[in-house]
């Protein structure tokens, strides 16, 4: 397949006649536009204003310039939180990507429609559950009397001392990465499976006639044909690297918080519990900028805008 740059067709100028012609379409879009203005763009603008102000609990806010940004960038807690966000976020995405792809490829090999539906539902249900449910479930499994310690006790040959996983810093990031990938792998599997189903079956028939094994078909037909979907999933994952909050809020105990405290959790702590609105909104703005930069770099690295032609 040959890579070529996508050529965008020239845009036609928007005229009043064209707006009048499609006025009903624009009228239906007005509630959607109003929703984003009220719940997305207005809070964003308000946050940008607060990020350059010294907001106090009593009295009005005063302009402080870039002092909040300087305070955030010089704060070692934010530096550590940024590192934690990258490690847990990237690790979760990579494991979730591989896990979701493996599930999709295996589901594609299942011939029973009933069995395929059951497996797909079971793997997708965790994604629908909130972190309050998923986090509580895994904290029970990792508890001293939970299933994980029970399994380790069963395979141990001597006296076994239960491990308090949720209080051991050395296990903290691994647990967060594993549980995050477990929750989201089913969603990625659905995206990959939808792309696999769209592949022309005649390609597989031709490969079978030529004597290609099923494993070879997977690596030479299936995976290359779902590369565009893999790119979309990668960009989506890059956008969420710095935006994990629920999992840390639910599963982050005081003993492991230094290892898993991420940017959003720190922003919540400062902005809500300590009422440091200025630094918190400055940190949130930096998270937004960081997300845009990471997404742009990933998009450029994987050549997201390239199209594939036979």
N, C-alpha and C positions, 0 to 999 in steps of 0.2 A: 504494500500500500504506500502511496506517495503522499507526503505531507504538503499541504498548501495553505496559504493564508486565506482566511475567510474574507471574501469580498462583500462589503455591505452595499446594498443597492442605494442609489441616491434618494434622499428623502424629499418628498413633495412638500412645498410650503403650505402651512396651515392658513387657510383663508376663512373669513366669516361665513362664506357660502358653505364650506365644508363643515364648519361647526354647526351651522343651522340644520344641515342635512342629517347630522348624527346627534342632534340635541338630546334624543331620548337615551342614547348610550351614555352621553356625558352626565345626564341627570341621574342615571343609575350609579355612576361612579362617585357622585357627590357624597353619599354617606360614608363610603370607604375613605375618600380623601379627608373628610371631617374627622373620622376615627383616628387616622394617622397624625393629623395636625394636633388634635387634642391630647392623645395619649402617647405620642412619640416625639414629634418635632417641638411641641411646646415644652415638655419636660427637658428635652435636650438643650433648648435655648436657655431655659431657666438654670440648668446645671452649669452651662458655660458662664452665665452671669455670676452665679454664686462662687464659681471657682476662682474668680479674681476679686472676691470680697471677703472681709472679715465678718462673718455672721455670728452674732451673739444671741444668747437665749433671751435676754432683755435688751431692748433698744434696737435701733436700726443698724443695718449693715453698712460698713465703710469700705471704700475701695482700697485694695492693698496690692494691686498689680500682680506680679508673678510670684509673690512671696509664698503663696500656697503651693505652687508648683515646685519652687525651690525646696520648700519644707518636705514635700513628698519625695523628691529625687535624692535628697540628702538623708532621708530616714532609712536606717538599716533594716527596719521591719519591712518596708516596701521592697527593698532589694531581695530579701529572703523570700518574701511572698511571691515576687516575680519568678524566682528560680523554682519555687515549689509549683507554681502554676504551669511553667513550661514542662517540668519533669512529669508531673501527673497528667497534664493535658496531652502532651505528645505521646507519652506511654499509653494512655487510655485509647487515643485515636489509633495508634499502630496496632495494638492488640485487637481492638474492635474491628478494624479494617480486615485484618487477616482472619479473624474469627467469623465475621459476617460473610466474607468471600468463601471460606471453607463450607459454611452452612449452605450457602446458595449452590455451590458446585455439587455437594452431596445430595441436596434436595432435588436437583435436576436429574440425578441418576435414579431416584426412586420412581418406580413405575406405578405403584399403587396410589391412586388419587386420594383415597381416604387417609392412608398413612402419611402422604405428603402434606395434606391439610392439617393433620394432627401435629406433626413435627413443626410446621410453619407457625401454627397458632401458639404452641408451647414456647417456641423461641422468641416470638414477637410480644407475648403478654408482658414480660418484664419491662419492656419499653413503655407500655401504657400505664404502668404503676408509678406512683409518686415515690420520691426518695424517702418519704416517711415510712412507707411500707417496705421498700427494698432495703433501706438502711437498717431498719429494725430487724428484718429477717436475717441479714448477714451478721449483725452484732450478736444475735442469739446463736448463730452457727459458730461464731468465733469465740463465744464466751467459754470460760473454764469448764462448764458442764455441757457445752454444745457438741454438735456432731463432729466438728473438725478435731477437737481434743479427744473425743470418743474414738475416732478412727485412728489417731496417733497412738492412743493407749492400746488399741487392739493389735496394732502391728509391732509395738515395742516389745522387746524381749526381757526387759527388767522393770524396775520401779519407774513409773512415769509421773512426772510432775506436770500438771496442766499448765499450759501457756496462756497468759492473759494477752491475747493478740492485740486487742484494742488499747492496751496500755504500754505496748512495746514499740518505741520509736523506729527500730530497725525493720519492723514489718509494716509500718504505717503506709508508706507510699505504694508498696506492692499490693496491699489490700485495697487501697483506693483505685489503683489502676485495674486490678482484676475485677472488682465489683462494678466499676464504671463500664468496662468492656462487656461484662456479662449482661448488664442492663440494656446496652445499646446495640449489641451485635445483631439482634433480630431485626432491627430497623434497617441496618445496612444490608442484611441478607435479603430483605424484601426488594430493595433497590437493585441489587445485583441480579436477583432471580428474574425480575421484570425485564432486565436487559438481556439475560440469557434466553428467555422465552421468545424474544423478538428476533433471534438469529434464524436465518433461513434453514429449514431442515434439510434441504437438498444438499447443502454443503457437507453435512454429516454423512449423508448417503453416499456422496462421491468419495469422501474419505474412507468410508467402510469398504467400498468396492476396491479402492486402492490398497486395502490391507492395513490401514492405520488402526492402531489399538485405541481403546477408549481413553486411556491416559494421554496418549499423544494427541487425540482430538481435543482434549481439554486444554492442553498447553498451546496448541497451534491453531485452534479454531475458536474455542469458547473465550479464553482470556483475551486474545487480541481483539475480538469483536466487542468486548465490553469495556475497552479502554476509555472511551468517552464517558461512560457512567462512572468509572473509577476516578476520573478527573473531577467530575462533579462532586463525588463523595469526598475526595481529598480537600477540595475548596471548602465544602461545608464543615469538614472536620477542623480545618485551619481557623475558620471563623469562631469555633467554639473552644479553642485551646485555653483562652484566658477568661472564659465566662462560666466556669463551673462554680456554683455557690451551694446549691441544695445538698449535694453529697457531703461537702465538708461541714456544713452547718448541722447536718443530722449525725454524721458518723465521727466527726472530729472531737475527740475527748481532750481534756487539758494535758494529758500525758504525752500526746502525740501531736499537739497543735503546732509546735515549732517545725515539724516535718511536712505538714500538709496545709498549713494556713496559706491560702492563696489571696490574690489581690481583691477579689470581690468580698471575701469574708472579712478582710482587714478594712475595706471601705465601709462595710456594714457596721463593724465594731466602732469605728471612729465616727461615722455619720449618725448612727442611730443611738447606740448605747452611751457614747461619750459626747455627742452633739457637737462634733468638730466638722461642721458642714462644709466650710471652705476647703480644708485639706481633702475631705472625702470626695467632694465633687471634682476637685483637681485630679485626684487619683482615678476617678471614674472616667474623666476626659482622657487621661493618659492611657487607660485600658482601651478606650475606643480607638485612639490613634494607633496603639500597638496592634490591635486586631486588624485595622485597615492595612498596616504595614505588613504584618504576617500574611494576610490574605493576598496582598499584591505580590509579595515575594514568591509565595507558593504558586500562585496563578502563573507568574512568569516562568518559574522553574519547571513546571509540568507542561508548559505550552498549552494552556487551557483554551486559548483562542484559535488554535490550529484545528482544521478539519481533516478528515481522512477520506481519500478517494481511492477507489480500486485502480 
